[in-house]
């Protein structure tokens, strides 16, 4: 077999994801799929295409942890003038900025030479610009105090691009309020923006008529956002603008409560700020506040340090006090919502006593159990035979996981799991690594292929 070097492989594109679903990436992203698209510019068909990629500083192969990636393989023949792709998994450094970065691939292939009457091994250097796009990230906030029933309320909905990439051709539309007694009046229902840069907010002023019978309720207004991302792909997001409607009273003293952040992180001590303010026209005296957590065994939420009791003494009209406290959310609280009860007692200028109850809703972010494990294997399989494969499973959590069931499933049709696909463990301690021994049959005529084995726990 003859070996030569040529430049007959031409770069077409390099992008993250796959042709049908390109994805935006940013600094710090790990295990991101990178696709290189090339064209066979030879007059002959080529076969046995494989190649590795030499990455710029700040990028590394997720598997080799090096700027020199593993070899990727394209298994099908490539006729003259046709395109083909090679795929890699890449880690991006935290220091990388959005922009273009130079890389090159060394591509090996074979073709049949009519003069030599033999297969010729050839290679090409193919140069690419790898683009770190940044990520567009739309969020919705509201600018308001407690809405007042029995009158119209002016509020602002804030749409923010909290990402690092532009949002283009942005369309925003409002749905109907989700409770009776609330009406959008003299208000646009849709807005269009040609571009929302990173770190930029747009204000949507709206006017709400709140009827008196809608008092003491939570209000949700659906918001639909569509925009074009860095690749010109249309993205659609659905958010909710959340409001609280206050009490319909003619009291001279009205005390309201809000939280600065209603989303907690599981298995973490969360630092929170609660704002208590007097929205009435006269001062409140001897103000006492007691926050009660939902009761459960074991506890989903727990106070850390201070208990949920505060003495505020006097609270003048328009004055607000900030209460700092810490809550620990357990792993079992992950993905759940809770209602906290705040009892407020106070006196007026005539020494009359009052007691009111306010309800505060909070959520705990979802933490998938898949993040609890590191699963690795360095198996090389032999086609046409049964292979004994070792798979290592490590507990990454700082606590013991109990009653763990692991089920393995193949993602490739040419690979069959025979034994060891299901295992049960009474417990896996922190940093403990267990071994799964699996028998795998690989069909004949299977060469240089890569497969993943999915798992559920």
MARZA-479559 format. One record per residue (C-alpha): residue number from 0; z negated, y, x negated. Coordinates in Angstrom, 3 decimals, m for minus. Example, Ala and Ser with C-alpha at 12.3 -4.5 7.8 and 13.67 -1.06 7.14 Angstrom:
! MARZA-479559
 vexti        Z        Y        X
     0   m7.800   m4.500  m12.300
     1   m7.140   m1.060  m13.670
//
This chain:
! MARZA-479559
 vexti        Z        Y        X
     0    0.000    0.000    0.000
     1    0.989    3.437   m1.320
     2   m1.451    6.389   m1.228
     3   m0.324   10.042   m1.023
     4   m1.658   13.470    0.013
     5    0.073   15.763    2.520
     6   m0.599   18.750    4.762
     7    1.030   17.341    7.878
     8   m2.070   17.490   10.059
     9   m2.394   20.911   11.726
    10   m5.564   22.422   13.193
    11   m5.364   23.422   16.857
    12   m8.922   24.289   17.889
    13  m12.604   23.646   17.248
    14  m15.013   23.940   20.150
    15  m18.399   22.737   21.344
    16  m18.482   20.163   24.128
    17  m15.312   18.474   25.332
    18  m11.983   19.833   26.648
    19  m13.086   19.639   30.279
    20  m16.502   21.215   29.696
    21  m16.833   23.519   26.704
    22  m20.386   24.696   26.103
    23  m21.961   27.799   24.609
    24  m24.200   27.321   21.564
    25  m26.727   29.438   19.715
    26  m28.976   29.416   16.662
    27  m31.458   26.547   16.652
    28  m29.414   24.203   18.852
    29  m29.626   20.526   17.852
    30  m27.404   17.503   18.522
    31  m24.551   19.680   19.783
    32  m21.190   17.880   20.235
    33  m18.394   19.519   18.191
    34  m14.760   18.641   18.914
    35  m11.934   19.164   16.397
    36   m8.450   19.163   17.912
    37   m5.455   18.520   15.613
    38   m1.735   17.748   15.855
    39    0.288   15.112   13.996
    40    3.067   17.212   12.421
    41    4.669   14.255   10.649
    42    7.911   12.784   11.953
    43    6.253    9.358   11.962
    44    3.519    7.958   14.145
    45    0.135    7.759   12.396
    46   m2.618    5.168   12.861
    47   m6.162    4.511   11.650
    48   m7.159    8.185   11.820
    49  m10.612    8.955   10.462
    50  m12.193   11.925    8.784
    51  m15.312   13.790    7.804
    52  m16.112   17.478    8.120
    53  m17.468   19.796    5.419
    54  m19.668   22.350    7.184
    55  m20.607   25.892    6.086
    56  m24.156   26.868    5.158
    57  m26.502   26.810    8.144
    58  m24.874   23.781    9.783
    59  m25.564   20.095    9.246
    60  m24.635   16.752   10.714
    61  m27.326   15.629   13.181
    62  m27.196   12.099   11.774
    63  m26.733   12.577    8.017
    64  m28.740   15.852    7.846
    65  m26.110   17.068    5.384
    66  m23.221   19.551    5.369
    67  m21.007   16.489    4.811
    68  m20.764   14.735    8.147
    69  m20.402   11.059    8.892
    70  m16.849    9.806    9.354
    71  m15.440   10.127   12.856
    72  m12.707    7.785   14.056
    73   m9.743    8.169   16.421
    74   m8.800    4.636   17.418
    75   m5.439    5.125   19.163
    76   m2.051    5.601   17.450
    77   m0.884    9.243   17.373
    78    2.870    9.746   17.914
    79    4.662   12.591   16.155
    80    3.855   15.956   17.744
    81    0.880   14.646   19.700
    82   m2.675   15.925   19.421
    83   m5.841   13.976   18.727
    84   m9.549   14.774   18.416
    85  m12.485   13.918   16.181
    86  m16.054   14.312   17.428
    87  m19.294   15.115   15.593
    88  m22.926   15.903   16.406
    89  m24.123   19.097   14.702
    90  m27.457   20.900   14.156
    91  m27.353   24.713   13.909
    92  m29.897   26.605   11.797
    93  m32.286   29.104   13.395
    94  m30.895   31.835   11.092
    95  m27.268   31.574   12.243
    96  m25.828   34.593   14.098
    97  m23.028   34.470   16.707
    98  m19.620   34.650   14.994
    99  m16.923   32.628   13.201
   100  m17.703   30.246   10.330
   101  m15.224   28.468    8.011
   102  m15.161   24.673    7.735
   103  m12.639   22.042    6.739
   104  m12.009   18.409    7.581
   105  m10.711   15.703    5.253
   106   m8.543   13.488    7.458
   107   m7.275   10.034    6.405
   108   m4.520    8.109    8.186
   109   m1.676    5.603    7.680
   110    2.015    5.720    8.549
   111    4.971    3.416    8.006
   112    7.347    4.612    5.269
   113   10.926    3.443    5.866
   114   11.838    3.879    2.176
   115    8.853    1.936    0.885
   116    8.991   m0.546    3.765
   117    5.238   m0.427    3.765
   118    2.228    1.338    5.283
   119    1.290    4.451    3.331
   120   m2.272    5.783    3.191
   121   m2.338    9.600    3.302
   122   m4.896   12.393    3.630
   123   m4.908   16.046    4.649
   124   m7.276   18.988    4.363
   125   m7.486   20.740    7.749
   126   m9.207   24.138    7.999
   127  m11.097   25.353   11.070
   128  m12.989   28.384   12.338
   129  m16.186   27.194   14.009
   130  m17.398   29.715   16.554
   131  m21.061   30.171   17.401
   132  m20.724   31.772   20.813
   133  m24.296   32.637   21.666
   134  m25.476   31.819   25.186
   135  m25.292   33.826   28.375
   136  m28.444   33.499   30.478
   137  m28.789   35.233   33.842
   138  m32.240   35.815   35.341
   139  m33.511   37.565   38.464
   140  m36.571   39.809   38.695
   141  m37.839   42.200   41.360
   142  m39.337   45.662   41.040
   143  m41.790   46.277   43.860
   144  m45.403   46.279   44.943
   145  m46.518   44.342   48.001
   146  m44.067   45.020   50.842
   147  m45.541   46.919   53.776
   148  m44.924   45.488   57.260
   149  m44.030   47.771   60.157
   150  m41.698   49.984   58.120
   151  m38.653   50.023   55.823
   152  m39.219   49.226   52.132
   153  m37.039   50.275   49.203
   154  m36.992   47.624   46.481
   155  m34.875   46.808   43.445
   156  m33.511   43.440   42.392
   157  m32.917   43.260   38.636
   158  m30.228   40.962   37.209
   159  m30.722   40.465   33.461
   160  m28.643   38.822   30.748
   161  m31.456   37.305   28.687
   162  m29.058   35.418   26.414
   163  m27.062   36.280   23.282
   164  m23.518   36.170   24.724
   165  m21.660   38.433   27.152
   166  m21.259   37.620   30.848
   167  m17.793   38.653   32.097
   168  m16.385   39.373   35.560
   169  m19.823   39.057   37.157
   170  m19.954   38.672   40.954
   171  m23.358   38.946   42.685
   172  m23.913   38.359   46.392
   173  m27.053   38.372   48.547
   174  m27.865   35.808   51.205
   175  m29.996   36.343   54.302
   176  m33.794   36.666   54.112
   177  m35.413   33.312   54.804
   178  m37.979   34.442   57.411
   179  m37.598   36.226   60.769
   180  m38.693   39.834   60.991
   181  m36.972   40.926   57.758
   182  m33.575   42.651   57.831
   183  m31.331   44.073   55.108
   184  m30.331   47.558   56.285
   185  m27.868   50.103   54.856
   186  m27.406   47.762   51.900
   187  m24.426   46.333   50.049
   188  m24.334   42.566   50.116
   189  m22.130   42.087   47.020
   190  m21.606   43.718   43.623
   191  m19.086   43.253   40.817
   192  m19.533   44.053   37.111
   193  m16.806   43.627   34.512
   194  m19.339   42.808   31.778
   195  m23.086   42.448   31.291
   196  m23.924   42.419   27.540
   197  m26.912   40.523   26.103
   198  m30.240   42.255   26.688
   199  m28.842   44.359   29.534
   200  m30.192   44.773   33.083
   201  m28.365   45.845   36.235
   202  m30.299   47.251   39.189
   203  m29.435   46.314   42.774
   204  m31.215   48.717   45.181
   205  m31.826   47.277   48.641
   206  m33.577   48.490   51.791
   207  m35.630   46.001   53.818
   208  m36.932   46.543   57.328
   209  m40.166   44.548   57.645
   210  m41.491   43.967   61.155
   211  m45.240   43.845   61.725
   212  m45.210   40.156   62.715
   213  m43.847   39.254   59.246
   214  m47.147   40.278   57.624
   215  m48.903   38.008   55.116
   216  m45.820   35.952   54.292
   217  m43.743   35.156   51.232
   218  m40.115   36.303   51.393
   219  m37.137   34.725   49.642
   220  m33.641   36.250   49.427
   221  m30.977   33.900   47.954
   222  m28.768   35.371   45.227
   223  m25.467   33.820   44.162
   224  m24.173   34.780   40.681
   225  m20.767   33.781   39.301
   226  m19.383   34.872   35.926
   227  m17.086   33.854   33.086
   228  m18.671   32.535   29.892
   229  m17.470   32.851   26.282
   230  m14.661   30.323   26.906
   231  m13.478   31.971   30.131
   232  m14.987   29.145   32.186
   233  m16.481   30.120   35.535
   234  m20.214   29.543   35.860
   235  m22.197   29.686   39.080
   236  m25.945   30.175   39.367
   237  m28.150   30.331   42.432
   238  m31.436   32.220   42.187
   239  m34.025   33.550   44.614
   240  m35.518   37.039   44.698
   241  m39.161   36.522   45.677
   242  m41.318   39.098   47.503
   243  m44.747   39.177   49.077
   244  m45.361   40.931   52.383
   245  m48.806   42.496   52.641
   246  m51.277   42.658   55.515
   247  m50.484   44.848   58.514
   248  m53.723   46.796   58.781
   249  m54.861   50.349   59.184
   250  m57.769   49.878   56.773
   251  m58.735   52.760   54.579
   252  m59.162   50.195   51.811
   253  m56.496   47.574   51.051
   254  m56.832   45.347   47.993
   255  m53.807   43.367   46.787
   256  m53.399   40.888   43.925
   257  m50.449   39.848   41.706
   258  m49.984   37.580   38.662
   259  m47.929   38.728   35.662
   260  m46.470   35.237   35.234
   261  m46.455   32.433   37.796
   262  m44.764   29.806   35.564
   263  m47.133   27.751   33.394
   264  m46.341   25.378   30.533
   265  m47.737   21.825   30.778
   266  m50.142   20.412   28.155
   267  m50.760   24.001   27.019
   268  m53.452   26.668   27.384
   269  m51.685   29.454   29.317
   270  m52.862   33.055   28.935
   271  m52.557   34.892   32.260
   272  m53.139   38.395   33.587
   273  m54.090   39.041   37.212
   274  m53.755   42.579   38.591
   275  m56.167   43.653   41.342
   276  m55.390   47.052   42.881
   277  m56.573   49.227   45.749
   278  m53.561   50.280   47.829
   279  m55.715   52.099   50.389
   280  m56.819   55.724   50.680
   281  m60.555   55.326   49.941
   282  m62.472   53.711   47.070
   283  m63.920   50.201   47.209
   284  m67.412   49.611   45.781
   285  m69.197   46.532   44.406
   286  m65.936   44.626   44.183
   287  m66.407   40.912   43.422
   288  m63.502   38.527   42.827
   289  m63.668   34.720   42.701
   290  m60.587   32.615   41.886
   291  m60.634   28.968   43.017
   292  m58.343   26.283   41.586
   293  m56.985   23.356   43.626
   294  m59.304   20.359   43.420
   295  m58.048   16.991   42.171
   296  m59.221   14.025   40.079
   297  m58.275   14.245   37.293
   298  m57.826   18.020   37.368
   299  m54.279   19.416   37.253
   300  m55.502   22.922   36.304
   301  m58.661   23.849   34.389
   302  m60.211   27.164   33.363
   303  m60.582   27.571   29.592
   304  m63.432   29.763   28.380
   305  m64.230   32.231   31.186
   306  m64.673   31.050   34.758
   307  m62.678   32.690   37.529
   308  m65.295   35.297   38.512
   309  m65.178   39.043   37.924
   310  m67.270   42.063   38.913
   311  m65.241   45.272   39.123
   312  m67.786   47.747   40.512
   313  m65.666   50.648   41.838
   314  m61.922   50.489   42.524
   315  m60.471   53.911   43.358
   316  m57.390   54.502   45.550
   317  m54.278   53.617   43.545
   318  m56.382   52.160   40.717
   319  m55.760   48.695   39.336
   320  m57.761   46.402   37.087
   321  m56.321   43.656   34.880
   322  m58.211   40.372   34.701
   323  m57.460   38.136   31.691
   324  m58.040   34.408   31.968
   325  m56.749   31.119   30.573
   326  m55.621   27.998   32.404
   327  m54.885   24.582   30.947
   328  m52.150   22.685   32.825
   329  m52.220   18.907   32.354
   330  m49.175   16.685   31.798
   331  m49.581   15.400   35.379
   332  m49.105   18.965   36.667
   333  m45.604   19.059   35.162
   334  m42.990   20.096   37.744
   335  m45.564   20.822   40.500
   336  m46.509   23.989   42.441
   337  m50.048   25.049   43.373
   338  m51.823   27.647   45.524
   339  m54.844   29.454   44.068
   340  m57.354   31.086   46.420
   341  m58.872   34.457   45.489
   342  m61.897   35.642   47.508
   343  m62.515   39.393   47.330
   344  m65.678   41.074   48.614
   345  m66.384   44.826   48.537
   346  m68.155   47.727   50.301
   347  m66.855   51.028   51.601
   348  m68.363   54.501   51.325
   349  m70.542   53.787   54.387
   350  m71.917   50.578   52.791
   351  m70.031   48.332   55.209
   352  m69.186   44.903   53.717
   353  m65.722   43.313   53.711
   354  m64.363   39.968   52.559
   355  m60.686   39.041   52.273
   356  m58.817   35.997   50.965
   357  m55.604   36.278   48.962
   358  m53.386   33.307   48.059
   359  m51.539   33.165   44.725
   360  m48.724   30.690   44.100
   361  m48.043   29.292   40.617
   362  m45.661   26.692   39.203
   363  m45.877   24.350   36.206
   364  m42.647   23.828   34.266
   365  m41.118   20.376   34.237
   366  m41.549   18.453   30.975
   367  m39.319   15.355   30.964
   368  m40.964   12.206   29.626
   369  m37.883   11.628   27.439
   370  m39.233   14.290   25.080
   371  m42.206   12.013   24.430
   372  m40.192    9.548   22.333
   373  m38.104    9.367   19.203
   374  m35.730    6.399   19.376
   375  m33.724    5.327   16.323
   376  m31.614    2.440   15.072
   377  m29.356    2.001   12.051
   378  m27.581   m1.106   13.243
   379  m24.083   m2.127   12.153
   380  m22.604   m4.688   14.540
   381  m20.137   m7.516   13.898
   382  m17.350   m7.962   16.444
   383  m16.895  m11.315   18.155
   384  m20.495  m12.380   17.553
   385  m24.095  m11.991   18.705
   386  m26.035   m9.373   16.706
   387  m29.817   m9.096   16.315
   388  m30.602   m5.354   16.451
   389  m33.874   m3.558   15.720
   390  m34.613   m0.365   17.706
   391  m37.645    1.775   16.780
   392  m39.539    3.784   19.432
   393  m42.102    6.376   18.287
   394  m44.638    8.237   20.477
   395  m44.284   11.974   19.694
   396  m47.077   13.052   22.033
   397  m50.588   13.894   20.729
   398  m52.102   11.463   23.247
   399  m51.803    7.774   24.143
   400  m49.054    6.826   26.620
   401  m50.076    3.955   28.908
   402  m48.178    1.412   31.036
   403  m44.855    2.130   29.328
   404  m41.778    0.266   30.584
   405  m38.562    0.668   28.563
   406  m35.147   m0.376   29.872
   407  m32.062   m0.270   27.623
   408  m28.506    0.019   28.958
   409  m25.195   m0.016   27.090
   410  m22.754    2.888   27.480
   411  m19.734    0.937   26.165
   412  m17.785   m1.836   27.924
   413  m17.293   m3.768   24.677
   414  m21.047   m4.147   24.091
   415  m23.317   m6.481   26.111
   416  m27.131   m6.615   25.950
   417  m28.292  m10.247   26.075
   418  m32.056  m10.246   25.435
   419  m34.787   m7.663   24.958
   420  m33.259   m5.030   27.265
   421  m36.554   m4.627   29.144
   422  m39.967   m4.378   27.495
   423  m43.450   m3.434   28.707
   424  m46.245   m1.964   26.577
   425  m49.801   m1.495   27.778
   426  m50.136    1.588   25.564
   427  m48.457    3.430   22.679
   428  m50.812    5.549   20.560
   429  m49.898    8.973   19.040
   430  m47.366    8.582   16.172
   431  m47.325    4.800   16.719
   432  m43.904    3.225   16.186
   433  m43.018    0.043   18.049
   434  m40.043   m2.220   17.422
   435  m37.665   m3.592   20.049
   436  m35.635   m6.641   19.026
   437  m32.446   m6.837   21.061
   438  m29.614   m9.383   21.079
   439  m26.223   m7.687   21.495
   440  m22.828   m9.325   21.893
   441  m19.803   m7.340   20.648
   442  m16.407   m8.371   21.982
   443  m13.598   m9.399   19.654
   444  m10.981   m6.891   18.438
   445  m13.634   m4.152   18.315
   446  m13.356   m2.166   15.080
   447  m14.986    1.038   13.802
   448  m16.415    2.090   17.153
   449  m19.591    4.033   17.880
   450  m21.734    3.403   20.939
   451  m25.005    4.699   22.297
   452  m27.584    2.715   24.205
   453  m29.209    4.723   26.990
   454  m32.835    4.177   27.916
   455  m35.161    4.899   30.807
   456  m38.953    4.965   30.684
//
